[in-house]
């Protein structure tokens, strides 16, 4: 919460936060199209009209959620890449930061992934918004890979754009698998195997 808020502003901030948190969870569990605004209000413990009052429509709610995704997920992921000491360290930091979000902010991260699957190739504000978020991650990874090639630590035969897409695909797939088999596998163990695969290929040695 921001300092200096009056009572009305604080009430609005609390209500929109509760609605957003409820929307993240329901969109992941039920899907975008199967989740009504009424269900979101009920999940948030607010009146039926609260979500209409604050957002007006499901699309406006999604666009507000994109702002939360950028602040809570995308910017930290980009920072993780930029903080890396070399491209390998950047990739590992990206994977680990995402894994932390998988434990701490699972609904937000999974919402971003699932919405990308559903809307990337459609037209409209939602598809533009989700593509913009992913483009920030792609750009950070490509920058790290380009820099590595300039320094001679990464083969010139590697195409940075395709390699960056592979890294994002591995990360998102890891998160989806973690969610799908949460009761059957160890999330941290899965992350460890993904890290090993990215650094050493698919050979099984050296993972313990």
C-alpha positions in Angstrom: 0.0 0.0 0.0 1.2 3.5 -0.8 1.8 5.9 2.1 -0.4 9.0 2.4 -3.6 7.3 1.1 -6.9 8.6 2.5 -9.5 6.1 3.6 -11.3 6.0 0.3 -8.1 5.4 -1.7 -7.0 2.7 0.8 -10.3 1.0 0.4 -10.0 1.1 -3.4 -6.5 -0.3 -3.2 -7.5 -3.1 -0.9 -10.5 -4.0 -3.0 -8.6 -4.0 -6.4 -5.8 -6.1 -4.9 -8.3 -8.7 -3.6 -10.1 -8.8 -7.0 -6.8 -9.1 -8.9 -5.6 -12.0 -6.6 -8.9 -13.8 -7.0 -8.8 -13.3 -10.8 -5.3 -14.7 -11.1 -6.3 -17.8 -9.2 -9.6 -18.4 -11.0 -8.2 -17.7 -14.5 -5.6 -20.4 -13.8 -7.9 -22.9 -12.4 -11.0 -22.4 -14.6 -9.6 -20.6 -17.6 -10.3 -17.1 -18.9 -13.5 -17.8 -20.8 -15.1 -20.0 -18.0 -14.5 -17.4 -15.3 -17.2 -14.7 -14.8 -16.8 -11.4 -13.2 -19.3 -12.5 -10.6 -17.2 -15.5 -9.7 -14.2 -13.2 -9.2 -16.1 -10.8 -6.9 -17.4 -13.8 -4.9 -13.9 -15.3 -4.6 -12.6 -11.9 -3.4 -15.3 -11.7 -0.8 -16.8 -8.6 -2.3 -20.2 -7.7 -3.6 -21.3 -8.8 -7.0 -20.9 -5.3 -8.5 -17.5 -4.6 -7.1 -15.5 -5.8 -10.1 -17.8 -3.9 -12.4 -17.4 -0.8 -10.4 -13.6 -0.9 -10.3 -12.9 -2.4 -13.8 -16.1 -2.3 -15.9 -15.2 -5.4 -17.9 -13.2 -8.6 -18.0 -10.8 -7.1 -20.6 -10.1 -4.0 -18.4 -9.4 -6.3 -15.5 -6.9 -8.3 -17.6 -5.1 -5.1 -18.6 -4.8 -4.1 -15.0 -3.4 -7.6 -14.2 -0.8 -7.0 -16.9 0.5 -4.1 -14.9 0.9 -6.4 -11.9 2.6 -9.0 -14.0 5.1 -6.5 -15.3 6.0 -5.3 -11.8 5.9 -8.6 -10.0 7.1 -11.1 -12.7 8.6 -9.6 -15.8 10.8 -6.9 -14.4 12.4 -9.2 -11.8 13.0 -11.9 -14.6 14.6 -9.3 -16.8 16.8 -8.1 -13.9 17.8 -11.7 -13.1 19.1 -12.0 -16.7 20.9 -8.7 -16.6 22.5 -9.5 -13.3 24.2 -12.6 -14.7 27.9 -12.9 -15.0 28.0 -14.3 -18.5 25.2 -15.8 -20.5 25.2 -19.2 -18.7 24.8 -17.4 -15.3 22.1 -15.2 -16.9 20.1 -18.3 -18.0 20.5 -20.0 -14.6 19.4 -16.8 -12.8 16.4 -16.6 -15.1 15.4 -20.2 -14.4 15.9 -19.9 -10.6 14.0 -16.6 -10.4 11.1 -18.2 -12.3 11.3 -21.2 -10.0 11.0 -18.9 -7.0 7.9 -17.3 -8.5 6.5 -20.8 -9.1 6.6 -21.3 -5.3 5.8 -17.7 -4.3 3.5 -16.4 -7.0 2.3 -19.5 -8.8 -1.0 -18.1 -10.0 0.5 -15.0 -11.5 3.2 -16.9 -13.3 0.9 -19.6 -14.6 -1.7 -17.0 -15.7 1.0 -15.3 -17.8 2.0 -18.6 -19.4 -1.5 -19.8 -20.0 -2.8 -16.5 -21.4 0.1 -16.5 -23.8 -0.9 -19.9 -25.1 -4.5 -18.8 -25.6 -4.1 -15.2 -26.9 -0.7 -14.7 -28.6 -2.0 -15.3 -32.1 -5.3 -13.4 -31.7 -6.0 -9.7 -32.2 -6.8 -7.1 -29.6 -5.5 -5.5 -26.4 -5.0 -8.8 -24.6 -2.9 -10.4 -27.2 -0.8 -7.1 -27.6 -0.4 -6.9 -23.8 0.8 -10.5 -23.3 3.1 -10.2 -26.3 4.6 -7.0 -24.9 5.4 -8.7 -21.6 7.1 -11.7 -23.3 9.0 -9.4 -25.6 10.7 -7.8 -22.6 12.0 -11.2 -21.5 13.0 -12.2 -25.0 14.9 -8.9 -25.4 16.9 -9.4 -22.2 17.9 -12.9 -23.1 18.8 -12.0 -26.6 20.9 -9.1 -25.3 22.8 -11.5 -23.0 23.4 -13.9 -25.8 24.5 -11.2 -28.3 26.9 -9.9 -25.7 28.3 -13.4 -25.2 28.9 -13.8 -28.9 30.7 -10.4 -29.1 33.0 -11.6 -26.2 33.6 -14.9 -27.9 32.1 -17.1 -25.1 29.1 -18.2 -27.3 29.4 -19.8 -30.7 28.5 -17.6 -33.7 26.5 -20.6 -35.0 23.9 -20.0 -32.3 21.0 -17.8 -33.4 20.2 -15.6 -30.4 16.5 -15.2 -31.1 15.9 -18.9 -31.5 18.1 -19.7 -28.5 16.2 -17.2 -26.4 12.9 -18.8 -27.4 14.2 -22.2 -26.4 15.1 -20.9 -23.0 11.7 -19.3 -22.5 10.0 -22.5 -23.7 12.0 -24.6 -21.2 11.2 -22.2 -18.4 7.5 -22.1 -19.2 7.3 -25.9 -19.7 9.0 -26.4 -16.4 6.4 -24.2 -14.6 3.5 -26.0 -16.3 4.9 -29.4 -15.5 5.5 -28.4 -11.9 1.8 -27.3 -11.7 0.5 -30.4 -13.5 2.4 -32.9 -11.3 2.7 -30.9 -8.1 1.8 -34.0 -5.9 4.1 -36.4 -7.8 7.4 -34.6 -8.3 9.7 -32.3 -6.4 9.7 -28.8 -7.8 13.2 -28.0 -6.7 14.4 -31.3 -8.1 12.8 -30.5 -11.4 14.5 -27.1 -11.5 17.8 -28.8 -10.8 17.4 -31.2 -13.7 16.4 -28.3 -16.0 19.5 -26.4 -15.0 21.7 -29.4 -15.6 20.1 -30.0 -19.1 20.6 -26.4 -20.1 24.3 -26.4 -19.1 25.3 -29.9 -19.9 22.8 -31.4 -22.3 20.7 -34.5 -21.5 23.4 -36.7 -20.1 22.4 -38.0 -16.7 25.8 -37.8 -15.0 26.7 -35.1 -12.5 23.1 -34.2 -11.4 23.5 -35.3 -7.8 
